[in-house]
């Protein structure tokens, strides 16, 4: 199996491109490359390859009247452009353009998104869960005649307001604190520094003083009462 460089190198007439992919002798029989050409947007393909100077001749041939009768696969074969080259350059270009467009769109929406996050982090009034906004609750009681009845009283949770204050979303609060750099530091507020004297003079004097104290104590023990 030979490597294609503009001519056939073996008698079996089988070829491989620069990236090791088997290719048919006739470029028009290259089904994978034909499928690639049918799937892509040609204007985007031209924009992608136009960013590389070494492919300008290939692009010129694609748009030249002299190559009008030749297939896309044939022109690619003549300029030694592999399917791998096309896939890498085209997909990288499309991915890059999509990322730029996404960043541009995100930048425009970021103020609105941050405003929504801040709103979600703030406390808000919601319907009281005890009275369902009715402002009163009913208690069962017995009338003087022995019949059951219901007695209404102000809701003990909302105190007759019908709504209560609910805390903001914790995840949104964390995001707001991170954005505003209000998170507490893990470093200690007070740093305790210990300095150790490398001079041994003080230690020698202390050791001598302790030795003298011990000698005096031992002499006191030897004295008779």
Residue frames relative to the residue before (quaternion, step in Angstrom):
aa qw qx qy qz dx dy dz
X 1.0000 0.0000 0.0000 0.0000 0.00 0.00 0.00
X 0.2133 -0.8274 0.5126 0.0845 3.58 -0.57 1.14
X 0.4565 -0.6502 0.5342 0.2888 3.53 -1.33 0.27
X 0.4237 -0.7357 0.4727 0.2362 3.53 -0.84 0.99
X 0.1016 0.7756 -0.6181 0.0775 3.54 -0.87 1.00
X 0.7536 -0.3301 0.1869 0.5368 3.56 1.14 0.61
X 0.7855 0.1355 -0.1066 0.5944 3.59 1.23 -0.13
X 0.5345 -0.6166 0.4719 0.3338 3.56 -1.24 0.33
X 0.2603 -0.8039 0.5210 0.1208 3.56 -0.92 0.90
X 0.7752 0.2708 -0.1805 0.5414 3.58 1.14 -0.23
X 0.6160 -0.5822 0.4072 0.3403 3.50 -1.32 0.32
X 0.6257 0.5544 -0.3447 0.4270 3.61 1.16 -0.46
X 0.3277 -0.7880 0.4707 0.2238 3.58 1.31 -0.11
X 0.4603 0.6111 -0.4987 0.4074 3.56 0.84 1.05
X 0.1757 -0.8205 0.5429 0.0327 3.55 -0.97 0.90
X 0.1065 -0.7259 0.6667 0.1313 3.52 -1.37 0.25
X 0.4224 -0.6921 0.5142 0.2797 3.56 -1.09 0.62
X 0.7655 -0.3920 0.2532 0.4431 3.58 -1.30 -0.08
X 0.7289 0.3994 -0.2297 0.5064 3.56 1.20 -0.43
X 0.6393 -0.5920 0.3094 0.3808 3.56 1.21 0.47
X 0.4987 0.6450 -0.4466 0.3685 3.61 1.20 0.13
X 0.4362 -0.6836 0.5183 0.2716 3.56 -0.94 0.89
X 0.0505 -0.7963 0.6027 -0.0082 3.54 -0.88 0.97
X 0.5040 -0.6504 0.4648 0.3269 3.60 -1.04 0.67
X 0.6333 -0.5386 0.3914 0.3945 3.53 -1.22 0.44
X 0.7259 0.3536 -0.2181 0.5481 3.56 0.97 -0.85
X 0.4479 -0.7129 0.4632 0.2769 3.63 -0.61 1.05
X 0.6318 0.5542 -0.3405 0.4216 3.59 1.03 -0.69
X 0.6478 0.5103 -0.3143 0.4703 3.60 1.25 -0.32
X 0.4863 0.6627 -0.4324 0.3706 3.60 1.28 0.03
X 0.2131 -0.8349 0.4985 0.0955 3.57 0.13 1.33
X 0.6502 0.5132 -0.3514 0.4363 3.70 0.80 -0.78
X 0.6804 0.4715 -0.3059 0.4703 3.60 0.92 -0.82
X 0.6203 0.5337 -0.3472 0.4581 3.59 1.07 -0.65
X 0.6461 0.5075 -0.3161 0.4745 3.58 1.01 -0.79
X 0.6227 0.5381 -0.3379 0.4566 3.56 1.03 -0.75
X 0.6680 0.5092 -0.2975 0.4539 3.55 0.92 -0.93
X 0.6740 0.4966 -0.2929 0.4618 3.57 1.01 -0.78
X 0.6947 0.4969 -0.2710 0.4438 3.60 1.12 -0.62
X 0.6905 0.5040 -0.2887 0.4311 3.59 1.06 -0.64
X 0.4438 -0.6093 0.5689 0.3289 3.51 -1.39 0.16
X 0.4126 -0.7625 0.4381 0.2376 3.56 -0.45 1.21
X 0.6200 0.5351 -0.3586 0.4478 3.61 0.99 -0.68
X 0.6550 0.4903 -0.3047 0.4876 3.58 1.00 -0.82
X 0.6123 0.5541 -0.3381 0.4515 3.57 1.08 -0.76
X 0.6683 0.4903 -0.2966 0.4744 3.58 0.92 -0.89
X 0.6398 0.5209 -0.3282 0.4600 3.60 0.97 -0.80
X 0.6552 0.5220 -0.3134 0.4472 3.56 0.99 -0.83
X 0.7261 0.4301 -0.2502 0.4745 3.59 0.84 -0.93
X 0.5967 0.5861 -0.3698 0.4047 3.59 1.14 -0.50
X 0.5923 0.5716 -0.3686 0.4319 3.60 1.22 -0.27
X 0.6974 0.3978 -0.2521 0.5402 3.60 1.29 -0.15
X 0.4238 -0.7434 0.4607 0.2356 3.57 -0.54 1.17
X 0.6643 0.5355 -0.3269 0.4063 3.61 0.97 -0.72
X 0.6919 0.4444 -0.2856 0.4922 3.58 1.25 -0.18
X 0.4010 0.7406 -0.4678 0.2679 3.60 1.22 0.10
X 0.6247 0.5287 -0.3438 0.4605 3.59 1.05 -0.68
X 0.6306 0.5273 -0.3226 0.4693 3.56 1.03 -0.80
X 0.6656 0.4882 -0.3005 0.4779 3.60 0.93 -0.86
X 0.6328 0.5343 -0.3338 0.4502 3.56 1.04 -0.75
X 0.6506 0.5109 -0.3142 0.4659 3.55 1.03 -0.75
X 0.6266 0.5441 -0.3427 0.4403 3.60 1.01 -0.74
X 0.7679 0.3483 -0.1782 0.5072 3.56 1.07 -0.70
X 0.5336 0.6408 -0.3957 0.3847 3.56 1.29 0.06
X 0.5133 -0.6426 0.4681 0.3234 3.63 -1.02 0.74
X 0.5875 0.5934 -0.3728 0.4047 3.60 1.15 -0.54
X 0.7403 0.3652 -0.2130 0.5227 3.60 1.15 -0.57
X 0.3215 0.7975 -0.4709 0.1971 3.56 1.27 0.20
X 0.7113 0.4555 -0.2564 0.4699 3.57 1.03 -0.77
X 0.6255 0.5380 -0.3437 0.4486 3.59 1.23 -0.20
X 0.5007 -0.6619 0.4750 0.2925 3.55 -1.09 0.73
X 0.6700 -0.4827 0.3897 0.4076 3.51 -1.33 0.33
X 0.6719 0.5024 -0.3052 0.4505 3.59 0.92 -0.87
X 0.6440 0.5280 -0.3216 0.4506 3.58 1.05 -0.78
X 0.6550 0.5036 -0.3138 0.4678 3.57 0.94 -0.85
X 0.6414 0.5167 -0.3232 0.4659 3.58 0.99 -0.84
X 0.6446 0.5161 -0.3235 0.4621 3.60 1.01 -0.79
X 0.6649 0.5126 -0.3146 0.4429 3.60 0.93 -0.83
X 0.7471 0.3591 -0.2154 0.5163 3.59 1.04 -0.68
X 0.4570 -0.7282 0.4148 0.2980 3.57 1.31 0.36
X 0.3585 0.6988 -0.5209 0.3344 3.58 0.94 0.96
X 0.2423 -0.8027 0.5316 0.1197 3.58 -0.58 1.13
X 0.6397 -0.5095 0.4068 0.4072 3.52 -1.30 0.27
X 0.6023 0.5577 -0.3495 0.4516 3.56 1.10 -0.66
X 0.6281 0.5296 -0.3344 0.4618 3.59 0.98 -0.83
X 0.6775 0.5067 -0.2918 0.4463 3.57 0.86 -0.97
X 0.6755 0.5035 -0.3032 0.4453 3.57 0.86 -0.94
X 0.6761 0.4974 -0.3015 0.4524 3.59 0.87 -0.92
X 0.7044 0.4632 -0.2779 0.4604 3.58 0.78 -1.03
X 0.6832 0.4922 -0.2986 0.4493 3.59 0.88 -0.89
X 0.7059 0.4583 -0.2808 0.4614 3.61 0.78 -0.97
X 0.6288 0.5227 -0.3434 0.4620 3.61 1.02 -0.71
X 0.6565 0.5064 -0.3122 0.4637 3.57 0.97 -0.83
X 0.6669 0.4952 -0.3058 0.4652 3.60 0.88 -0.91
X 0.6489 0.5129 -0.3142 0.4660 3.58 0.97 -0.84
X 0.6585 0.5114 -0.3085 0.4580 3.57 0.96 -0.87
X 0.6726 0.4886 -0.2980 0.4691 3.59 0.91 -0.87
X 0.6363 0.5200 -0.3289 0.4654 3.58 1.04 -0.76
X 0.6439 0.5199 -0.3203 0.4611 3.58 1.02 -0.79
X 0.6576 0.5032 -0.3121 0.4658 3.58 0.95 -0.85
X 0.6599 0.4963 -0.3099 0.4714 3.57 0.96 -0.85
X 0.6494 0.5163 -0.3175 0.4593 3.57 1.01 -0.78
X 0.6508 0.5071 -0.3169 0.4679 3.57 1.00 -0.80
X 0.6411 0.5231 -0.3254 0.4577 3.57 0.99 -0.80
X 0.6691 0.4901 -0.2987 0.4721 3.56 0.95 -0.89
X 0.6500 0.5209 -0.3140 0.4556 3.57 1.00 -0.85
X 0.6366 0.5349 -0.3304 0.4466 3.57 0.99 -0.81
X 0.6594 0.5008 -0.3100 0.4672 3.58 1.03 -0.75
X 0.7335 0.4260 -0.2309 0.4767 3.57 1.03 -0.77
X 0.4745 0.7200 -0.4235 0.2778 3.58 1.23 -0.36
X 0.6469 0.5074 -0.3583 0.4424 3.68 0.83 -0.74
X 0.6589 0.4998 -0.3113 0.4682 3.58 0.98 -0.81
X 0.6472 0.5213 -0.3178 0.4565 3.56 0.99 -0.85
X 0.6679 0.4927 -0.3041 0.4677 3.59 0.91 -0.89
X 0.6229 0.5291 -0.3424 0.4636 3.57 1.07 -0.68
X 0.6527 0.5054 -0.3105 0.4714 3.58 0.99 -0.82
X 0.6341 0.5243 -0.3298 0.4629 3.59 1.01 -0.79
X 0.6571 0.5043 -0.3087 0.4674 3.57 0.97 -0.87
X 0.6403 0.5156 -0.3237 0.4684 3.60 1.02 -0.75
X 0.6575 0.5000 -0.3080 0.4721 3.58 1.02 -0.78
X 0.6593 0.5102 -0.3101 0.4570 3.59 1.12 -0.60
X 0.6354 0.5458 -0.3340 0.4322 3.61 1.15 -0.51
X 0.5572 -0.5827 0.4741 0.3538 3.56 -1.24 0.53
X 0.0508 -0.7966 0.6023 0.0082 3.56 -1.15 0.62
X 0.4916 -0.6473 0.5047 0.2908 3.51 -1.27 0.51
X 0.0303 -0.7891 0.6131 -0.0245 3.56 -0.91 1.00
X 0.6527 -0.5091 0.3861 0.4070 3.55 -1.29 0.32
X 0.5079 -0.6531 0.4678 0.3109 3.57 -0.92 0.90
X 0.3940 -0.7489 0.4878 0.2144 3.56 -0.82 0.99
X 0.6110 0.5622 -0.3575 0.4276 3.58 1.20 -0.36
X 0.8127 0.2225 -0.1066 0.5279 3.59 0.80 -0.98
X 0.3918 -0.7363 0.4669 0.2938 3.62 1.28 0.01
X 0.7098 -0.4785 0.2580 0.4481 3.56 1.03 0.75
X 0.5153 0.6620 -0.4140 0.3533 3.61 1.24 0.05
X 0.4136 -0.7539 0.4128 0.3003 3.58 1.35 -0.20
X 0.7590 0.2421 -0.1626 0.5821 3.61 1.24 -0.22
X 0.2229 -0.7336 0.6222 0.1582 3.51 -1.30 0.41
X 0.3549 -0.7396 0.5385 0.1926 3.55 -1.17 0.58
X 0.1448 -0.7676 0.6210 0.0651 3.53 -1.02 0.90
X 0.4305 -0.6846 0.5257 0.2639 3.54 -1.09 0.74
X 0.0456 0.7861 -0.6125 0.0690 3.54 -1.00 0.88
X 0.3939 -0.6875 0.5588 0.2450 3.55 -1.39 0.21
X 0.3970 -0.7224 0.5193 0.2258 3.54 -0.82 1.03
X 0.6753 -0.4823 0.3512 0.4336 3.61 -1.23 0.30
X 0.6776 0.4740 -0.2935 0.4797 3.60 1.10 -0.52
X 0.5787 -0.6234 0.3606 0.3826 3.58 1.28 0.11
X 0.5481 0.6029 -0.4101 0.4098 3.55 1.20 0.22
X 0.4962 -0.6502 0.4743 0.3258 3.62 -1.05 0.73
X 0.0379 0.7796 -0.6245 0.0299 3.54 -1.10 0.71
X 0.3899 -0.7056 0.5448 0.2310 3.55 -1.30 0.28
X 0.1693 -0.7748 0.6058 0.0640 3.51 -0.99 0.93
X 0.2736 -0.7654 0.5649 0.1421 3.54 -0.82 1.02
X 0.0319 0.7680 -0.6388 0.0332 3.51 -1.16 0.78
X 0.6385 -0.5332 0.3741 0.4099 3.61 -1.13 0.51
X 0.5569 -0.6151 0.4430 0.3396 3.56 -1.02 0.83
X 0.3973 -0.7457 0.4796 0.2369 3.62 -0.74 0.99
X 0.6335 0.5364 -0.3355 0.4455 3.60 1.23 -0.30
X 0.7990 0.2504 -0.1270 0.5318 3.57 0.72 -1.06
X 0.3535 -0.7685 0.4644 0.2623 3.58 1.36 -0.09
X 0.7380 -0.4413 0.2163 0.4623 3.53 0.98 0.93
X 0.5186 0.6511 -0.4213 0.3602 3.60 1.19 0.14
X 0.4061 -0.7339 0.4586 0.2935 3.59 1.11 -0.55
X 0.7810 0.1640 -0.1149 0.5916 3.59 1.24 -0.13
X 0.2006 -0.7673 0.6016 0.0958 3.51 -1.24 0.57
X 0.5119 -0.6322 0.4868 0.3182 3.56 -1.26 0.40
X 0.1461 -0.7908 0.5927 0.0448 3.54 -0.84 1.05
X 0.5044 -0.6714 0.4598 0.2887 3.56 -0.98 0.86
X 0.5888 -0.5999 0.4177 0.3448 3.55 -1.19 0.54
X 0.6580 -0.5026 0.3867 0.4061 3.53 -1.31 0.31
X 0.4800 -0.7035 0.4414 0.2826 3.59 -0.73 1.08
X 0.6454 0.5175 -0.3306 0.4542 3.59 0.95 -0.83
X 0.6567 0.4952 -0.3147 0.4739 3.59 0.98 -0.81
X 0.6209 0.5368 -0.3415 0.4579 3.59 1.03 -0.75
X 0.6474 0.5146 -0.3201 0.4621 3.59 0.94 -0.87
X 0.6521 0.5153 -0.3182 0.4559 3.59 0.97 -0.83
X 0.6422 0.5156 -0.3258 0.4643 3.58 0.99 -0.80
X 0.6653 0.4959 -0.3059 0.4669 3.59 0.93 -0.87
X 0.6432 0.5099 -0.3275 0.4680 3.58 1.03 -0.73
X 0.6606 0.5166 -0.3095 0.4483 3.57 0.94 -0.87
X 0.7446 0.3906 -0.2073 0.5001 3.56 0.96 -0.89
X 0.3934 -0.7484 0.4517 0.2848 3.58 1.35 0.09
X 0.3712 0.7341 -0.4780 0.3080 3.54 0.91 1.00
X 0.4290 0.7012 -0.4694 0.3223 3.58 1.24 0.14
X 0.5139 -0.6574 0.4611 0.3019 3.56 -1.07 0.80
X 0.4446 -0.6814 0.5146 0.2706 3.53 -1.13 0.67
X 0.4413 -0.7001 0.5001 0.2550 3.53 -1.11 0.68
X 0.5215 0.6346 -0.4208 0.3852 3.60 1.25 -0.13
X 0.5357 -0.6303 0.4363 0.3540 3.65 -0.97 0.64
X 0.5149 -0.6472 0.4683 0.3111 3.55 -1.11 0.73
X 0.7764 0.2088 -0.1078 0.5848 3.59 1.06 -0.74
X 0.1916 -0.7842 0.5834 0.0892 3.54 -0.71 1.06
X 0.2231 -0.7758 0.5799 0.1101 3.55 -0.73 1.08
X 0.1135 -0.8052 0.5818 0.0189 3.52 -0.67 1.14
X 0.1419 -0.7834 0.6021 0.0599 3.54 -0.86 0.98
X 0.1403 -0.7864 0.5994 0.0506 3.53 -0.82 1.07
X 0.1513 -0.7861 0.5967 0.0552 3.54 -0.83 1.02
X 0.3766 -0.7405 0.5162 0.2084 3.53 -0.78 1.13
X 0.3243 -0.7676 0.5236 0.1774 3.53 -0.72 1.08
X 0.5456 0.6130 -0.4007 0.4074 3.61 1.28 -0.18
X 0.2932 -0.7973 0.5087 0.1398 3.58 -0.66 1.09
X 0.4104 0.7306 -0.4685 0.2798 3.61 1.23 0.03
X 0.6624 0.5088 -0.3088 0.4550 3.54 0.93 -0.94
X 0.6536 0.5114 -0.3176 0.4587 3.61 0.93 -0.84
X 0.6465 0.5185 -0.3278 0.4535 3.61 0.96 -0.77
X 0.6555 0.5057 -0.3147 0.4642 3.56 0.97 -0.82
X 0.6484 0.5150 -0.3207 0.4600 3.57 0.97 -0.83
X 0.6500 0.5129 -0.3221 0.4591 3.55 0.96 -0.81
X 0.6497 0.5108 -0.3178 0.4648 3.63 1.00 -0.78
X 0.6426 0.5250 -0.3184 0.4582 3.56 1.02 -0.82
X 0.6491 0.5072 -0.3144 0.4718 3.58 1.00 -0.82
X 0.6406 0.5258 -0.3284 0.4531 3.57 1.02 -0.77
X 0.6489 0.5086 -0.3143 0.4705 3.60 0.98 -0.82
X 0.6352 0.5285 -0.3272 0.4583 3.59 1.00 -0.79
X 0.6527 0.5144 -0.3122 0.4604 3.56 0.98 -0.84
X 0.6470 0.5207 -0.3264 0.4514 3.59 0.97 -0.81
X 0.6526 0.5095 -0.3181 0.4619 3.58 0.91 -0.85
X 0.6555 0.5132 -0.3169 0.4544 3.57 0.97 -0.86
X 0.6578 0.5035 -0.3159 0.4626 3.58 0.98 -0.76
X 0.6383 0.5133 -0.3321 0.4678 3.62 1.02 -0.72
X 0.6288 0.5328 -0.3337 0.4577 3.59 1.04 -0.72
X 0.6460 0.5264 -0.3205 0.4503 3.55 1.08 -0.73
X 0.6693 0.5148 -0.3070 0.4391 3.57 1.10 -0.68
X 0.5718 0.6067 -0.3905 0.3905 3.62 1.13 -0.44
X 0.4418 -0.6978 0.5000 0.2607 3.50 -1.02 0.85
X 0.5285 -0.6276 0.4629 0.3354 3.57 -1.06 0.63
